[in-house]
């Protein structure tokens, strides 16, 4: 989700079948060129995470890298990721979120939100890490900079039902 200009494409093994989405067509064009240079097997679709153009339970893994800070309805986006992920599949999130420290929120994230929200529609105070826990069994989590950046690996329950 949110492949952007393809900054992370170099980290995918060549044998992976990749399907990247982004809501910005110009970003997808840049990513398409990188895929050609890297020799990856990839398709691209213009879409947003709140309305994914894929059937239910089609993907083994979904990766979201700094997406949920700009999603207008994060609940809807998370529901869509859950829908397209196969039971037992993994969802990997690298996101910036509300900090574990109220002081960091007040001194850093609130001022950043005042700047980034009008410019990029970016919300630096999202609780994406809590939202992930409602949908997936968290297998691994890492927190950096007092929780401003988090890596979360979740697994869709084999029965296909949300955790919460």
C-alpha positions as a Markdown table, in Angstrom:
| # | Residue | x | y | z |
|---|---|---|---|---|
| 1 | Unk | 0.0 | 0.0 | 0.0 |
| 2 | Unk | 1.4 | 3.4 | -0.8 |
| 3 | Unk | 4.3 | 2.3 | -3.0 |
| 4 | Unk | 5.0 | 5.9 | -3.8 |
| 5 | Unk | 8.0 | 6.4 | -6.1 |
| 6 | Unk | 9.3 | 3.0 | -5.2 |
| 7 | Unk | 12.0 | 3.8 | -2.6 |
| 8 | Unk | 11.6 | 0.4 | -1.0 |
| 9 | Unk | 11.6 | -1.7 | -4.3 |
| 10 | Unk | 15.3 | -2.4 | -4.0 |
| 11 | Unk | 14.6 | -4.5 | -0.9 |
| 12 | Unk | 12.2 | -7.0 | -2.5 |
| 13 | Unk | 13.6 | -10.3 | -3.7 |
| 14 | Unk | 13.3 | -10.9 | -7.5 |
| 15 | Unk | 11.1 | -14.0 | -7.0 |
| 16 | Unk | 8.4 | -12.0 | -5.2 |
| 17 | Unk | 5.3 | -11.2 | -7.2 |
| 18 | Unk | 4.6 | -7.6 | -6.2 |
| 19 | Unk | 1.5 | -5.4 | -6.7 |
| 20 | Unk | 2.0 | -1.8 | -5.7 |
| 21 | Unk | -0.8 | 0.7 | -5.2 |
| 22 | Unk | -0.7 | 4.5 | -4.8 |
| 23 | Unk | -3.2 | 7.2 | -5.2 |
| 24 | Unk | -0.7 | 9.5 | -7.0 |
| 25 | Unk | -0.4 | 8.5 | -10.7 |
| 26 | Unk | 2.9 | 10.4 | -11.1 |
| 27 | Unk | 4.5 | 8.4 | -8.3 |
| 28 | Unk | 3.4 | 5.1 | -9.9 |
| 29 | Unk | 5.1 | 6.1 | -13.1 |
| 30 | Unk | 8.4 | 6.6 | -11.3 |
| 31 | Unk | 8.0 | 3.3 | -9.5 |
| 32 | Unk | 7.3 | 1.5 | -12.8 |
| 33 | Unk | 10.6 | 2.7 | -14.2 |
| 34 | Unk | 12.5 | 1.5 | -11.1 |
| 35 | Unk | 10.9 | -2.0 | -11.4 |
| 36 | Unk | 12.2 | -2.2 | -14.9 |
| 37 | Unk | 15.7 | -1.2 | -13.7 |
| 38 | Unk | 15.6 | -3.8 | -10.9 |
| 39 | Unk | 14.1 | -6.6 | -12.9 |
| 40 | Unk | 11.2 | -7.2 | -10.6 |
| 41 | Unk | 7.9 | -8.8 | -11.4 |
| 42 | Unk | 5.4 | -6.1 | -10.4 |
| 43 | Unk | 2.1 | -4.6 | -11.4 |
| 44 | Unk | 0.8 | -1.2 | -10.3 |
| 45 | Unk | -2.7 | 0.1 | -9.6 |
| 46 | Unk | -3.9 | 3.6 | -9.0 |
| 47 | Unk | -6.0 | 3.3 | -5.8 |
| 48 | Unk | -6.3 | 4.4 | -2.2 |
| 49 | Unk | -6.3 | 2.1 | 0.8 |
| 50 | Unk | -9.9 | 2.9 | 1.7 |
| 51 | Unk | -11.2 | 1.3 | -1.6 |
| 52 | Unk | -8.9 | -1.4 | -2.8 |
| 53 | Unk | -9.7 | -2.8 | -6.3 |
| 54 | Unk | -9.0 | -6.4 | -5.4 |
| 55 | Unk | -11.1 | -9.4 | -4.4 |
| 56 | Unk | -11.3 | -10.7 | -0.9 |
| 57 | Unk | -8.4 | -12.7 | 0.6 |
| 58 | Unk | -6.0 | -12.5 | -2.4 |
| 59 | Unk | -2.7 | -11.4 | -0.9 |
| 60 | Unk | -0.3 | -13.4 | 1.3 |
| 61 | Unk | 1.4 | -10.2 | 2.6 |
| 62 | Unk | 0.4 | -6.5 | 2.7 |
| 63 | Unk | 3.0 | -3.8 | 3.4 |
| 64 | Unk | 2.0 | -0.3 | 4.4 |
| 65 | Unk | 4.9 | 2.2 | 4.6 |
| 66 | Unk | 4.0 | 5.6 | 6.0 |
| 67 | Unk | 0.5 | 5.5 | 4.6 |
| 68 | Unk | -1.9 | 5.8 | 7.5 |
| 69 | Unk | -0.8 | 9.4 | 8.4 |
| 70 | Unk | -2.6 | 10.6 | 5.3 |
| 71 | Unk | -5.6 | 8.2 | 5.1 |
| 72 | Unk | -8.8 | 10.2 | 5.7 |
| 73 | Unk | -10.6 | 7.3 | 7.3 |
| 74 | Unk | -8.0 | 5.0 | 8.9 |
| 75 | Unk | -10.6 | 2.5 | 10.1 |
| 76 | Unk | -11.8 | 2.0 | 6.5 |
| 77 | Unk | -8.3 | 1.6 | 5.2 |
| 78 | Unk | -7.4 | -1.0 | 7.9 |
| 79 | Unk | -10.6 | -2.9 | 7.1 |
| 80 | Unk | -9.7 | -3.0 | 3.4 |
| 81 | Unk | -6.2 | -4.4 | 4.2 |
| 82 | Unk | -7.9 | -7.0 | 6.4 |
| 83 | Unk | -10.3 | -7.9 | 3.6 |
| 84 | Unk | -7.7 | -8.5 | 0.9 |
| 85 | Unk | -5.3 | -10.4 | 3.1 |
| 86 | Unk | -5.6 | -14.2 | 3.2 |
| 87 | Unk | -6.3 | -15.9 | 6.6 |
| 88 | Unk | -2.9 | -16.5 | 8.2 |
| 89 | Unk | -1.4 | -13.7 | 6.0 |
| 90 | Unk | 0.8 | -11.0 | 7.3 |
| 91 | Unk | 0.4 | -7.2 | 7.4 |
| 92 | Unk | 3.5 | -5.2 | 7.9 |
| 93 | Unk | 3.2 | -1.6 | 8.9 |
| 94 | Unk | 6.0 | 1.0 | 9.1 |
| 95 | Unk | 4.2 | 4.2 | 10.2 |
| 96 | Unk | 4.7 | 7.3 | 12.2 |
| 97 | Unk | 2.3 | 7.6 | 15.1 |
| 98 | Unk | 1.4 | 9.4 | 18.2 |
| 99 | Unk | 4.4 | 9.2 | 20.7 |
| 100 | Unk | 4.5 | 7.3 | 23.9 |
| 101 | Unk | 5.5 | 10.6 | 25.5 |
| 102 | Unk | 3.0 | 13.4 | 26.0 |
| 103 | Unk | 5.9 | 15.8 | 26.1 |
| 104 | Unk | 7.1 | 14.7 | 22.7 |
| 105 | Unk | 3.5 | 15.0 | 21.4 |
| 106 | Unk | 3.2 | 18.5 | 22.7 |
| 107 | Unk | 6.6 | 19.9 | 21.8 |
| 108 | Unk | 7.1 | 18.1 | 18.5 |
| 109 | Unk | 4.1 | 16.3 | 17.0 |
| 110 | Unk | 1.4 | 19.0 | 17.6 |
| 111 | Unk | 3.5 | 21.7 | 16.0 |
| 112 | Unk | 4.4 | 19.4 | 13.1 |
| 113 | Unk | 0.7 | 18.6 | 12.6 |
| 114 | Unk | -0.1 | 22.3 | 12.4 |
| 115 | Unk | 2.3 | 22.6 | 9.5 |
| 116 | Unk | 1.8 | 19.2 | 7.7 |
| 117 | Unk | -2.0 | 18.9 | 7.9 |
| 118 | Unk | -2.8 | 21.9 | 5.7 |
| 119 | Unk | 0.2 | 21.3 | 3.3 |
| 120 | Unk | 0.1 | 17.5 | 2.9 |
| 121 | Unk | -3.1 | 16.4 | 4.8 |
| 122 | Unk | -0.7 | 14.5 | 7.1 |
| 123 | Unk | -1.8 | 13.8 | 10.7 |
| 124 | Unk | 1.3 | 13.2 | 12.9 |
| 125 | Unk | -0.9 | 12.2 | 15.8 |
| 126 | Unk | -2.5 | 9.0 | 14.5 |
| 127 | Unk | -2.9 | 5.9 | 16.7 |
| 128 | Unk | -2.3 | 3.5 | 13.8 |
| 129 | Unk | -0.4 | 1.1 | 16.2 |
| 130 | Unk | -3.6 | 0.7 | 18.3 |
| 131 | Unk | -5.8 | 0.3 | 15.2 |
| 132 | Unk | -3.5 | -2.5 | 13.9 |
| 133 | Unk | -4.0 | -4.4 | 17.2 |
| 134 | Unk | -7.8 | -4.4 | 16.7 |
| 135 | Unk | -7.5 | -6.2 | 13.4 |
| 136 | Unk | -4.4 | -8.4 | 13.6 |
| 137 | Unk | -2.5 | -10.7 | 16.0 |
| 138 | Unk | 0.7 | -8.6 | 16.6 |
| 139 | Unk | 3.7 | -10.9 | 16.1 |
| 140 | Unk | 6.4 | -8.3 | 16.2 |
| 141 | Unk | 6.7 | -4.6 | 17.0 |
| 142 | Unk | 9.5 | -2.1 | 17.2 |
| 143 | Unk | 9.3 | 1.5 | 18.4 |
| 144 | Unk | 11.7 | 4.3 | 17.6 |
| 145 | Unk | 12.0 | 7.9 | 18.8 |
| 146 | Unk | 9.5 | 7.5 | 21.7 |
| 147 | Unk | 7.0 | 5.8 | 19.4 |
| 148 | Unk | 7.0 | 8.4 | 16.7 |
| 149 | Unk | 8.0 | 5.6 | 14.2 |
| 150 | Unk | 6.7 | 2.1 | 14.6 |
| 151 | Unk | 7.2 | -1.2 | 12.8 |
| 152 | Unk | 4.4 | -3.7 | 13.4 |
| 153 | Unk | 4.0 | -7.1 | 11.9 |
| 154 | Unk | 0.5 | -8.5 | 12.3 |
| 155 | Unk | -1.0 | -11.8 | 11.3 |
| 156 | Unk | -4.6 | -12.2 | 10.1 |
| 157 | Unk | -6.2 | -14.9 | 12.3 |
| 158 | Unk | -6.6 | -18.2 | 10.4 |
| 159 | Unk | -10.3 | -18.1 | 11.0 |
| 160 | Unk | -10.5 | -14.8 | 9.2 |
| 161 | Unk | -12.1 | -12.9 | 12.1 |
| 162 | Unk | -10.7 | -9.6 | 13.5 |
| 163 | Unk | -8.9 | -9.8 | 16.8 |
| 164 | Unk | -11.0 | -7.1 | 18.5 |
